[in-house]
Amino acid sequence: QVQLVESGGGLVQPGGSLRLSCAASGNIFDINVMAWYRQAPGKQRELVAQITSGGVTYYADSVKGRFTISIINAKKTVNLQMNSLKPEDTAVYYCKVILVRGVPYWGQGTQVTVSS
């Protein structure tokens, strides 16, 4: 099993920056993919960014050039650096990891609010 604890959410003005962190513990050596999703009120949860254990990244078109995903400390932490934030980035952000055998684990979510 893998346990995930997210941190770094909060309130920020448009154009500002936040960094989300997701600390993984447990069977981290079987992690194949680490990702961030978000869910805004009334909308479906969507993939924001992901990174594989080999370092291959993917970004949703809406965040390309503004968000950066990275793995710290050999899969123990995945960060999401969010710059040039917009009101439409407001959502609950969830960390997700997928093990080599395909089993997913989710974090509890952290609120990001972009508002003046």
C-alpha positions as CSV (number, residue, x, y, z in Angstrom):
1,Q,0.0,0.0,0.0
2,V,0.9,3.6,-0.5
3,Q,-0.2,6.6,1.7
4,L,-0.3,10.1,0.2
5,V,-0.3,13.4,2.1
6,E,-0.8,16.6,0.2
7,S,0.1,20.1,1.2
8,G,0.5,23.6,-0.2
9,G,-2.9,24.6,-1.2
10,G,-4.4,28.0,-0.2
11,L,-5.7,31.3,-1.5
12,V,-3.7,33.3,-4.0
13,Q,-4.4,36.3,-6.2
14,P,-4.5,35.9,-10.0
15,G,-1.1,35.9,-11.5
16,G,0.4,34.4,-8.3
17,S,2.1,31.1,-7.6
18,L,1.7,28.1,-5.4
19,R,3.5,24.9,-5.0
20,L,1.7,21.7,-4.1
21,S,3.5,18.8,-2.5
22,C,2.5,15.2,-2.2
23,A,4.5,13.0,0.2
24,A,4.3,9.3,-0.4
25,S,5.1,6.6,2.1
26,G,4.7,2.8,2.2
27,N,5.5,0.8,-0.9
28,I,7.0,3.6,-2.9
29,F,9.4,1.5,-4.9
30,D,6.4,0.1,-6.9
31,I,5.3,3.5,-8.0
32,N,5.2,3.9,-11.8
33,V,3.3,7.1,-12.3
34,M,2.7,10.1,-10.1
35,A,0.1,12.7,-11.1
36,W,-2.0,15.7,-10.0
37,Y,-5.7,15.9,-10.8
38,R,-8.2,18.6,-10.0
39,Q,-11.9,18.9,-9.6
40,A,-13.8,22.2,-9.7
41,P,-17.3,22.6,-8.3
42,G,-19.8,21.0,-10.6
43,K,-17.1,19.6,-12.9
44,Q,-15.5,16.2,-13.4
45,R,-12.1,15.4,-12.0
46,E,-9.5,16.1,-14.7
47,L,-5.8,15.2,-15.1
48,V,-3.6,18.2,-14.7
49,A,-0.1,16.8,-15.0
50,Q,1.7,13.5,-14.6
51,I,5.2,12.1,-14.5
52,T,6.4,8.6,-14.9
53,S,9.2,6.9,-13.0
54,G,11.3,7.4,-16.1
55,G,10.7,11.2,-16.1
56,V,8.2,11.4,-18.9
57,T,5.8,14.2,-18.3
58,Y,2.3,15.1,-19.5
59,Y,0.4,18.4,-19.1
60,A,-3.1,19.3,-19.8
61,D,-3.3,22.0,-22.5
62,S,-4.8,24.4,-20.0
63,V,-1.7,24.4,-17.8
64,K,1.1,24.0,-20.3
65,G,3.8,26.6,-19.8
66,R,2.5,27.5,-16.3
67,F,2.7,24.3,-14.2
68,T,5.6,22.1,-13.7
69,I,5.5,18.6,-12.1
70,S,8.6,17.1,-10.6
71,I,9.6,14.1,-8.4
72,I,11.7,14.8,-5.4
73,N,13.7,12.3,-3.3
74,A,13.3,9.2,-5.5
75,K,9.5,9.0,-5.5
76,K,8.9,10.1,-2.0
77,T,7.5,13.5,-3.0
78,V,5.8,14.8,-6.2
79,N,5.6,18.6,-6.5
80,L,3.4,20.7,-8.7
81,Q,4.7,24.2,-9.2
82,M,1.9,26.5,-10.4
83,N,2.7,29.9,-11.8
84,S,0.6,32.6,-13.4
85,L,-2.5,31.2,-11.7
86,K,-5.9,32.1,-13.1
87,P,-9.4,32.0,-11.4
88,E,-10.2,29.0,-13.5
89,D,-7.5,27.1,-11.8
90,T,-9.6,27.1,-8.6
91,A,-10.3,23.5,-7.6
92,V,-9.5,20.8,-5.2
93,Y,-6.2,19.3,-6.3
94,Y,-5.6,15.6,-5.7
95,C,-2.4,13.6,-5.9
96,K,-2.6,10.2,-7.5
97,V,0.0,7.4,-7.9
98,I,-0.2,4.3,-9.9
99,L,1.8,1.2,-9.1
100,V,3.6,-0.9,-11.7
101,R,0.8,-3.5,-11.5
102,G,-1.8,-0.7,-12.2
103,V,-3.2,-0.2,-8.7
104,P,-4.1,3.5,-8.0
105,Y,-3.9,5.4,-4.8
106,W,-5.3,8.9,-4.1
107,G,-4.6,11.6,-1.7
108,Q,-7.2,13.5,0.3
109,G,-7.1,16.6,-1.8
110,T,-6.1,20.2,-1.1
111,Q,-8.0,23.3,-2.0
112,V,-6.6,25.9,-4.3
113,T,-8.5,29.2,-4.7
114,V,-7.4,31.9,-7.1
115,S,-9.2,35.1,-6.4
116,S,-8.6,38.8,-5.9
